[in-house]
């Protein structure tokens, strides 16, 4: 028997992943990003194939990850996690900087930025895994990174259907 809610005990964070190509930029909130090698530094992220951001990463071959910190509130998280880049400019009216590829990231409620060139993409059904070689990083502050547990327990956040850890009815 598998109890999928046990997966909520894994230590996840919250991240804003963004990418820009000729069609424009897109961003979404993810909870699956981790370093997988040290030499060279590589990370893996998981992005739902229905998200505009997934298509932007596939087309551009690069992405930026902004590490969400514990100062973020639900309206901020909702801006990136519960709206579509197709009909909402997620970076409007907030501080924005750009990595060396031109991918946007916000410095608001984030404690770090990691910019990556895609070295591999893997189709895993509902999501794409992107393995990226780290090309640039920035330390954006001293606030602790937000864990997925903090998001659920303190902010009382819910897991949206497009999240890699979504469990129907939870």
N, C-alpha and C positions, 0 to 999 in steps of 0.2 A: 504494500500500500504506500502511496506517496501523498504526503500532506504538503501541498504547494506553499502553504503559509510559513513553513519552516525556512523557506528561501528568504523571507523577510529578515531573518536573523543574520544573513550575510552582511558584511560591512560594505555598504555602498555609499557613494557620495551623490551630490547633485551637481550637474555640469551643464553649461550652455555650450552647445556645439554650433558653429556657424561656418558657412562657406560662401564664396562669391564666384560667379562665373559670368559669361556674357549676358545671361538673362537677369542678373541681379544677385542679391544676397538673400540668404535664408538662415534661420536659426531655430533651434528647438532645445528643450530641456531633456537631458538624458540622465540615467542613474547608473550607466555601465561604461566606465572608463578606467583603465588600469595600465600601469607600466608593465611591460612584459619582457624587456631586455634592457641591459645597461650599456652595452657596447655594440652597436650604437644604441642610444636611448630610443626605444620604440614603445608606443602605447597602442591599445586596442580599444575601440569604441563600438557600440551597437546602436544602430539607428533604424527605426521602423521604415520599411520601404514606402509606406504611404506618405511619409513626411517629405515636404518640399526640400528640406535640407539634405535628405539622402540623395536626391537627384542632383543637387548642386555639387555635392562632394564627388559623386560619380563623374560628373562632367568636368570638374575643375582639377581633381587630383590632389586637393589639399583641404585642410580644415583647421579651425582654431577651437580650443577648448578653454572656456572661462570657468574657473573653480568657484562655485557659489559658496559664500560664507554664511555664518549664523546670523548676520544682520539682516538677511533677506526676509521679507514678509510674503504673505500669500499673494497680494496683488502683483508683486514683482515676479514671483514664481509663475503665477497665472499668465503673465505677459508672454513668457517664453514656453510654457508648458501646456497651455489650454487654448491657444489661438493659432491660426494658420498664417504662415508667412505669405500666403497667396493674397490675403485680404487685410493684413495688418502689418504695419511697419514696427517691428519689435524693438528697434533701436531709436525710434522717434522720442525726442524730449528727455533722453538720458545720456550720460557721458559715454562716448564711443571713441575707441582707438582702433587702429588697423595693424595687422601683422604684416610681415614682409610679403605675403601673397595678396594683400588687400582684403583679407577676411576681417570682418568687424568683430569686435568684442567690447563688452562694457566693463568699465572699472567700478561701477556701482554694485555693491553687495558681492564683490568677488575678491578673492585673495591671491589669485594667480592666473596666469595665462600660459598655455602651451600651444605652439603652432606646429603643424605637422604636414609633411608630404606623404601622400598615400603610397605605401609600398605593396600592399595587397588588399583586395576586397574579397569577401567570402559571403555568398548567399546562404543564409541559414533559415530560409522559410519566410517568416514574417519580417525579418530584419536583415540588414547587411552588417557584417563586421568589417570595419576598416582598420587595418594595421597601418600606423603612421610613424614615420621616422621624425623625431623631434628636430626642428630646424631653429626654433626660437622659443625662449621662455621669458616671463616677466613675473617678478614678485610684486603683487599688488596690495599687500597689507598683512597685518598681524592677526586679524580676526580668525578664529578657527573655521576650517572648512565645514560645511553643513553635511552631516551624515544623513542617510536615508531614514535612519531610526529617529533622528531629531525632527526631520520633516514630518514623520508620522505621529510621533509622541508629543512633541511640543507644539508644532504648528497645526496638528490634526489634519495634515494633508492626505489626500487620497491618491491611489495609483491610477492614472488614466489608462484607457484601453490600449493605447499604442505603446505603452511602456513595456520593456523587456520582461519586467517582473509582474505584470498584470495577472491577477487572479479574479475571475468573474465572481461577483457577489461579495468581495472583500472591501 
